[in-house]
């Protein structure tokens, strides 16, 4: 897997662009400046890898815009060793950013072809991320509780089963809405006690559910 000086230069420019858009979390910027985003693309689309745009990755899904990844990662307030549940593995780029920041990442993907492809990529890159093929609405109760939960697809409402799996003191970052989503943080202050905040509008592919064989590796 090639990561050339050109790729590194493009990442540096991307980081500067994200700074200009208001991203200040140094851990997030360092992860984005280090991770070879072009390896999460098909080879024929490499020229798009370091543009601040989302891009299709197959199965009706996209690799999120770097700015969106940076916003969600910043809102999670990752501390080294945090146990993080990600709903919607997709290309694996968001999971890679969280892993680079020191999180222990557990990620669920609903689309089987993406799950297989991304799991292979993560292994090749040496990222020790626990991946699961299943229904994100159900979470991973056998691995709960989690310090942080991130949803990387548009959710019409907050899944109760995921709230149950969030540790008191933990944070959920979720884009809520149908056509346009409002980035929302849920701070779980105690069992059944939450503080909810909104952080602007974004666009995501919709969250899919009703998958029977959750927790299947």
Phi and psi in degrees as GROMACS dihedral restraints (atoms count N, CA, C in turn):
[ dihedral_restraints ]
;  ai    aj    ak    al  type     phi  dphi    fc
    3     4     5     6     1   -91.2    20    10
    4     5     6     7     1   130.6    20    10
    6     7     8     9     1  -130.0    20    10
    7     8     9    10     1    92.4    20    10
    9    10    11    12     1   -84.3    20    10
   10    11    12    13     1   172.2    20    10
   12    13    14    15     1   -61.2    20    10
   13    14    15    16     1   -33.2    20    10
   15    16    17    18     1   -63.7    20    10
   16    17    18    19     1   -45.4    20    10
   18    19    20    21     1   -59.5    20    10
   19    20    21    22     1   -43.5    20    10
   21    22    23    24     1   -65.3    20    10
   22    23    24    25     1   -36.9    20    10
   24    25    26    27     1   -65.7    20    10
   25    26    27    28     1   -39.6    20    10
   27    28    29    30     1   -66.1    20    10
   28    29    30    31     1   -36.6    20    10
   30    31    32    33     1   -64.8    20    10
   31    32    33    34     1   -40.0    20    10
   33    34    35    36     1   -61.2    20    10
   34    35    36    37     1   -42.0    20    10
   36    37    38    39     1   -65.0    20    10
   37    38    39    40     1   -38.6    20    10
   39    40    41    42     1   -62.4    20    10
   40    41    42    43     1   -43.4    20    10
   42    43    44    45     1   -60.8    20    10
   43    44    45    46     1   -42.7    20    10
   45    46    47    48     1   -63.7    20    10
   46    47    48    49     1   -37.9    20    10
   48    49    50    51     1   -64.4    20    10
   49    50    51    52     1   -41.9    20    10
   51    52    53    54     1   -65.8    20    10
   52    53    54    55     1   -38.5    20    10
   54    55    56    57     1   -59.7    20    10
   55    56    57    58     1   -41.8    20    10
   57    58    59    60     1   -66.6    20    10
   58    59    60    61     1   -21.0    20    10
   60    61    62    63     1   -94.2    20    10
   61    62    63    64     1     5.6    20    10
   63    64    65    66     1   105.0    20    10
   64    65    66    67     1     4.9    20    10
   66    67    68    69     1   -78.9    20    10
   67    68    69    70     1   123.5    20    10
   69    70    71    72     1  -120.8    20    10
   70    71    72    73     1   -10.0    20    10
   72    73    74    75     1   -70.9    20    10
   73    74    75    76     1   112.2    20    10
   75    76    77    78     1   -65.0    20    10
   76    77    78    79     1   -33.7    20    10
   78    79    80    81     1   -65.7    20    10
   79    80    81    82     1   -38.9    20    10
   81    82    83    84     1   -66.1    20    10
   82    83    84    85     1   -48.0    20    10
   84    85    86    87     1   -63.0    20    10
   85    86    87    88     1   -38.7    20    10
   87    88    89    90     1   -66.3    20    10
   88    89    90    91     1   -39.3    20    10
   90    91    92    93     1   -64.9    20    10
   91    92    93    94     1   -45.8    20    10
   93    94    95    96     1   -66.4    20    10
   94    95    96    97     1   -33.0    20    10
   96    97    98    99     1   -75.1    20    10
   97    98    99   100     1   -12.8    20    10
   99   100   101   102     1  -104.3    20    10
  100   101   102   103     1   -40.8    20    10
  102   103   104   105     1   -72.9    20    10
  103   104   105   106     1   127.3    20    10
  105   106   107   108     1   -74.4    20    10
  106   107   108   109     1    85.5    20    10
  108   109   110   111     1   -58.7    20    10
  109   110   111   112     1   -27.9    20    10
  111   112   113   114     1   -64.0    20    10
  112   113   114   115     1   -22.8    20    10
  114   115   116   117     1   -74.2    20    10
  115   116   117   118     1   -10.8    20    10
  117   118   119   120     1   -93.5    20    10
  118   119   120   121     1     5.5    20    10
  120   121   122   123     1  -112.1    20    10
  121   122   123   124     1   157.2    20    10
  123   124   125   126     1   -67.2    20    10
  124   125   126   127     1   147.4    20    10
  126   127   128   129     1   -58.9    20    10
  127   128   129   130     1   -29.5    20    10
  129   130   131   132     1   -75.0    20    10
  130   131   132   133     1    -7.6    20    10
  132   133   134   135     1  -118.9    20    10
  133   134   135   136     1    20.9    20    10
  135   136   137   138     1   -61.1    20    10
  136   137   138   139     1   -27.1    20    10
  138   139   140   141     1   -66.4    20    10
  139   140   141   142     1   -15.5    20    10
  141   142   143   144     1   -93.3    20    10
  142   143   144   145     1    -6.5    20    10
  144   145   146   147     1   -63.0    20    10
  145   146   147   148     1   -31.9    20    10
  147   148   149   150     1  -113.0    20    10
  148   149   150   151     1    19.7    20    10
  150   151   152   153     1   -85.7    20    10
  151   152   153   154     1   148.4    20    10
  153   154   155   156     1   -84.0    20    10
  154   155   156   157     1    65.9    20    10
  156   157   158   159     1  -141.5    20    10
  157   158   159   160     1   154.7    20    10
  159   160   161   162     1   -75.5    20    10
  160   161   162   163     1   161.3    20    10
  162   163   164   165     1  -152.3    20    10
  163   164   165   166     1   140.5    20    10
  165   166   167   168     1   -62.6    20    10
  166   167   168   169     1   141.6    20    10
  168   169   170   171     1  -125.4    20    10
  169   170   171   172     1     8.0    20    10
  171   172   173   174     1   102.3    20    10
  172   173   174   175     1   162.5    20    10
  174   175   176   177     1    58.3    20    10
  175   176   177   178     1    28.1    20    10
  177   178   179   180     1    72.9    20    10
  178   179   180   181     1    15.1    20    10
  180   181   182   183     1  -112.8    20    10
  181   182   183   184     1   168.4    20    10
  183   184   185   186     1  -133.6    20    10
  184   185   186   187     1   157.4    20    10
  186   187   188   189     1   -86.6    20    10
  187   188   189   190     1   126.3    20    10
  189   190   191   192     1   -63.9    20    10
  190   191   192   193     1   153.3    20    10
  192   193   194   195     1   -57.5    20    10
  193   194   195   196     1   135.3    20    10
  195   196   197   198     1   -52.0    20    10
  196   197   198   199     1   -37.7    20    10
  198   199   200   201     1   -61.1    20    10
  199   200   201   202     1   -41.5    20    10
  201   202   203   204     1   -64.8    20    10
  202   203   204   205     1   -43.1    20    10
  204   205   206   207     1   -59.1    20    10
  205   206   207   208     1   -43.0    20    10
  207   208   209   210     1   -65.8    20    10
  208   209   210   211     1   -40.6    20    10
  210   211   212   213     1   -64.1    20    10
  211   212   213   214     1   -50.5    20    10
  213   214   215   216     1   -62.9    20    10
  214   215   216   217     1   -41.9    20    10
  216   217   218   219     1   -63.9    20    10
  217   218   219   220     1   -38.9    20    10
  219   220   221   222     1   -66.5    20    10
  220   221   222   223     1   -43.3    20    10
  222   223   224   225     1   -64.5    20    10
  223   224   225   226     1   -28.0    20    10
  225   226   227   228     1   -69.3    20    10
  226   227   228   229     1   -22.1    20    10
  228   229   230   231     1    52.4    20    10
  229   230   231   232     1    56.9    20    10
  231   232   233   234     1   -63.8    20    10
  232   233   234   235     1   130.7    20    10
  234   235   236   237     1  -111.4    20    10
  235   236   237   238     1   145.1    20    10
  237   238   239   240     1   -56.3    20    10
  238   239   240   241     1   129.9    20    10
  240   241   242   243     1    93.2    20    10
  241   242   243   244     1    -5.7    20    10
  243   244   245   246     1   -57.6    20    10
  244   245   246   247     1   137.6    20    10
  246   247   248   249     1   -92.3    20    10
  247   248   249   250     1   114.2    20    10
  249   250   251   252     1  -118.5    20    10
  250   251   252   253     1   131.3    20    10
  252   253   254   255     1  -101.4    20    10
  253   254   255   256     1   124.3    20    10
  255   256   257   258     1  -109.5    20    10
  256   257   258   259     1   130.2    20    10
  258   259   260   261     1  -104.1    20    10
  259   260   261   262     1   110.5    20    10
  261   262   263   264     1   102.0    20    10
  262   263   264   265     1    78.3    20    10
  264   265   266   267     1   -62.6    20    10
  265   266   267   268     1   -44.1    20    10
  267   268   269   270     1    57.3    20    10
  268   269   270   271     1  -128.6    20    10
  270   271   272   273     1   -71.7    20    10
  271   272   273   274     1   -20.7    20    10
  273   274   275   276     1    95.7    20    10
  274   275   276   277     1    -3.2    20    10
  276   277   278   279     1   -65.7    20    10
  277   278   279   280     1   -45.1    20    10
  279   280   281   282     1   -61.7    20    10
  280   281   282   283     1   -42.5    20    10
  282   283   284   285     1   -60.6    20    10
  283   284   285   286     1   -39.3    20    10
  285   286   287   288     1   -64.4    20    10
  286   287   288   289     1   -39.9    20    10
  288   289   290   291     1   -62.4    20    10
  289   290   291   292     1   -45.5    20    10
  291   292   293   294     1   -64.6    20    10
  292   293   294   295     1   -40.3    20    10
  294   295   296   297     1   -62.6    20    10
  295   296   297   298     1   -43.9    20    10
  297   298   299   300     1   -63.4    20    10
  298   299   300   301     1   -28.6    20    10
  300   301   302   303     1   -79.2    20    10
  301   302   303   304     1    -3.8    20    10
  303   304   305   306     1   104.0    20    10
  304   305   306   307     1     8.1    20    10
  306   307   308   309     1   -83.1    20    10
  307   308   309   310     1   153.6    20    10
  309   310   311   312     1   -94.7    20    10
  310   311   312   313     1   107.9    20    10
  312   313   314   315     1  -100.9    20    10
  313   314   315   316     1   130.2    20    10
  315   316   317   318     1  -118.2    20    10
  316   317   318   319     1   121.4    20    10
  318   319   320   321     1  -129.4    20    10
  319   320   321   322     1   136.2    20    10
  321   322   323   324     1  -113.1    20    10
  322   323   324   325     1   133.9    20    10
  324   325   326   327     1  -123.4    20    10
  325   326   327   328     1   132.6    20    10
  327   328   329   330     1   -83.4    20    10
  328   329   330   331     1   -29.2    20    10
  330   331   332   333     1   -92.0    20    10
  331   332   333   334     1   116.6    20    10
  333   334   335   336     1   -61.2    20    10
  334   335   336   337     1   -41.3    20    10
  336   337   338   339     1   -63.8    20    10
  337   338   339   340     1   -36.2    20    10
  339   340   341   342     1   -71.1    20    10
  340   341   342   343     1   -39.7    20    10
  342   343   344   345     1   -57.2    20    10
  343   344   345   346     1   -48.3    20    10
  345   346   347   348     1   -65.7    20    10
  346   347   348   349     1   -46.4    20    10
  348   349   350   351     1   -63.6    20    10
  349   350   351   352     1   -45.3    20    10
  351   352   353   354     1   -72.9    20    10
  352   353   354   355     1   -35.5    20    10
  354   355   356   357     1   -62.1    20    10
  355   356   357   358     1   -40.0    20    10
  357   358   359   360     1   -63.4    20    10
  358   359   360   361     1   -43.6    20    10
  360   361   362   363     1   -62.3    20    10
  361   362   363   364     1   -44.7    20    10
  363   364   365   366     1   -60.2    20    10
  364   365   366   367     1   -41.0    20    10
  366   367   368   369     1   -62.5    20    10
  367   368   369   370     1   -45.3    20    10
  369   370   371   372     1   -62.7    20    10
  370   371   372   373     1   -33.9    20    10
  372   373   374   375     1   -84.2    20    10
  373   374   375   376     1    -9.9    20    10
  375   376   377   378     1    79.7    20    10
  376   377   378   379     1    18.5    20    10
  378   379   380   381     1   -86.5    20    10
  379   380   381   382     1   118.8    20    10
  381   382   383   384     1   -86.5    20    10
  382   383   384   385     1    77.4    20    10
  384   385   386   387     1  -112.0    20    10
  385   386   387   388     1   129.9    20    10
  387   388   389   390     1   -83.2    20    10
  388   389   390   391     1   117.6    20    10
  390   391   392   393     1  -113.6    20    10
  391   392   393   394     1   145.4    20    10
  393   394   395   396     1  -136.4    20    10
  394   395   396   397     1   145.4    20    10
  396   397   398   399     1  -103.5    20    10
  397   398   399   400     1   115.5    20    10
  399   400   401   402     1   173.6    20    10
  400   401   402   403     1  -163.3    20    10
  402   403   404   405     1   -91.7    20    10
  403   404   405   406     1   112.0    20    10
  405   406   407   408     1   -62.6    20    10
  406   407   408   409     1   -26.9    20    10
  408   409   410   411     1   -61.0    20    10
  409   410   411   412     1   -27.0    20    10
  411   412   413   414     1   -86.7    20    10
  412   413   414   415     1   -19.0    20    10
  414   415   416   417     1    66.9    20    10
  415   416   417   418     1  -152.0    20    10
  417   418   419   420     1  -133.6    20    10
  418   419   420   421     1    76.2    20    10
  420   421   422   423     1   -58.1    20    10
  421   422   423   424     1   -31.2    20    10
  423   424   425   426     1   -72.6    20    10
  424   425   426   427     1   -13.3    20    10
  426   427   428   429     1  -109.1    20    10
  427   428   429   430     1    -3.6    20    10
  429   430   431   432     1   -72.3    20    10
  430   431   432   433     1   161.0    20    10
  432   433   434   435     1   -87.6    20    10
  433   434   435   436     1   164.1    20    10
  435   436   437   438     1  -115.3    20    10
  436   437   438   439     1   144.8    20    10
  438   439   440   441     1   -70.0    20    10
  439   440   441   442     1   -37.0    20    10
  441   442   443   444     1  -139.8    20    10
  442   443   444   445     1   148.8    20    10
  444   445   446   447     1  -133.4    20    10
  445   446   447   448     1   131.2    20    10
  447   448   449   450     1  -124.1    20    10
  448   449   450   451     1   131.9    20    10
  450   451   452   453     1  -109.8    20    10
  451   452   453   454     1   124.3    20    10
  453   454   455   456     1  -107.9    20    10
  454   455   456   457     1    26.9    20    10
  456   457   458   459     1  -144.8    20    10
  457   458   459   460     1   159.8    20    10
  459   460   461   462     1   -72.5    20    10
  460   461   462   463     1   122.8    20    10
  462   463   464   465     1  -109.0    20    10
  463   464   465   466     1   132.4    20    10
  465   466   467   468     1   -70.1    20    10
  466   467   468   469     1   -23.7    20    10
  468   469   470   471     1  -155.8    20    10
  469   470   471   472     1   172.5    20    10
  471   472   473   474     1   -84.4    20    10
  472   473   474   475     1   117.1    20    10
  474   475   476   477     1   -64.9    20    10
  475   476   477   478     1   121.0    20    10
  477   478   479   480     1   -60.7    20    10
  478   479   480   481     1   -38.2    20    10
  480   481   482   483     1   -63.7    20    10
  481   482   483   484     1   -30.0    20    10
  483   484   485   486     1   -74.6    20    10
  484   485   486   487     1   -39.1    20    10
  486   487   488   489     1   -59.5    20    10
  487   488   489   490     1   -38.5    20    10
  489   490   491   492     1   -63.6    20    10
  490   491   492   493     1   -29.1    20    10
  492   493   494   495     1   -89.6    20    10
  493   494   495   496     1    -1.2    20    10
  495   496   497   498     1   -87.8    20    10
  496   497   498   499     1   128.9    20    10
  498   499   500   501     1   -70.4    20    10
  499   500   501   502     1   141.7    20    10
  501   502   503   504     1   -54.5    20    10
  502   503   504   505     1   133.4    20    10
  504   505   506   507     1    93.0    20    10
  505   506   507   508     1    -5.2    20    10
  507   508   509   510     1   -88.7    20    10
  508   509   510   511     1   172.5    20    10
  510   511   512   513     1  -128.9    20    10
  511   512   513   514     1   134.4    20    10
  513   514   515   516     1  -110.9    20    10
  514   515   516   517     1   135.2    20    10
  516   517   518   519     1  -115.0    20    10
  517   518   519   520     1   120.6    20    10
  519   520   521   522     1  -143.0    20    10
  520   521   522   523     1   131.3    20    10
  522   523   524   525     1   -83.7    20    10
  523   524   525   526     1   115.6    20    10
  525   526   527   528     1  -105.7    20    10
  526   527   528   529     1   131.1    20    10
  528   529   530   531     1   140.7    20    10
  529   530   531   532     1   170.4    20    10
  531   532   533   534     1   -92.2    20    10
  532   533   534   535     1   -81.7    20    10
  534   535   536   537     1   -75.3    20    10
  535   536   537   538     1   -47.8    20    10
  537   538   539   540     1  -117.4    20    10
  538   539   540   541     1   138.5    20    10
  540   541   542   543     1  -108.5    20    10
  541   542   543   544     1   146.9    20    10
  543   544   545   546     1  -100.3    20    10
  544   545   546   547     1   119.3    20    10
  546   547   548   549     1   -65.7    20    10
  547   548   549   550     1   125.0    20    10
  549   550   551   552     1  -130.3    20    10
  550   551   552   553     1   138.2    20    10
  552   553   554   555     1  -109.8    20    10
  553   554   555   556     1   138.8    20    10
  555   556   557   558     1  -117.9    20    10
  556   557   558   559     1   111.7    20    10
  558   559   560   561     1   -95.8    20    10
  559   560   561   562     1   118.1    20    10
  561   562   563   564     1   -87.8    20    10
  562   563   564   565     1   101.5    20    10
  564   565   566   567     1   -80.8    20    10
  565   566   567   568     1   -27.2    20    10
  567   568   569   570     1  -165.5    20    10
  568   569   570   571     1   173.4    20    10
  570   571   572   573     1   -57.5    20    10
  571   572   573   574     1   123.9    20    10
  573   574   575   576     1    68.2    20    10
  574   575   576   577     1    16.5    20    10
  576   577   578   579     1  -125.3    20    10
  577   578   579   580     1   127.1    20    10
  579   580   581   582     1  -139.0    20    10
  580   581   582   583     1   150.3    20    10
  582   583   584   585     1  -117.6    20    10
  583   584   585   586     1   125.2    20    10
  585   586   587   588     1  -112.2    20    10
  586   587   588   589     1   133.0    20    10
  588   589   590   591     1  -133.7    20    10
  589   590   591   592     1   150.0    20    10
  591   592   593   594     1  -111.2    20    10
  592   593   594   595     1   147.3    20    10
  594   595   596   597     1  -136.1    20    10
  595   596   597   598     1    37.0    20    10
  597   598   599   600     1    95.7    20    10
  598   599   600   601     1   171.6    20    10
  600   601   602   603     1   -97.8    20    10
  601   602   603   604     1   142.8    20    10
  603   604   605   606     1  -142.2    20    10
  604   605   606   607     1   171.9    20    10
  606   607   608   609     1  -126.6    20    10
  607   608   609   610     1   128.7    20    10
  609   610   611   612     1  -131.9    20    10
  610   611   612   613     1   158.8    20    10
  612   613   614   615     1   -69.5    20    10
  613   614   615   616     1   154.0    20    10
  615   616   617   618     1   -70.9    20    10
  616   617   618   619     1   149.8    20    10
  618   619   620   621     1   -76.0    20    10
  619   620   621   622     1   132.0    20    10
  621   622   623   624     1  -107.8    20    10
  622   623   624   625     1   148.8    20    10
  624   625   626   627     1  -140.0    20    10
  625   626   627   628     1  -156.8    20    10
  627   628   629   630     1    59.7    20    10
  628   629   630   631     1    44.2    20    10
  630   631   632   633     1  -103.2    20    10
  631   632   633   634     1   121.8    20    10
  633   634   635   636     1   -75.2    20    10
  634   635   636   637     1   -35.5    20    10
  636   637   638   639     1   -98.1    20    10
  637   638   639   640     1    55.2    20    10
  639   640   641   642     1   -65.9    20    10
  640   641   642   643     1   158.6    20    10
  642   643   644   645     1    70.5    20    10
  643   644   645   646     1    10.1    20    10
  645   646   647   648     1   -87.7    20    10
  646   647   648   649     1   122.2    20    10
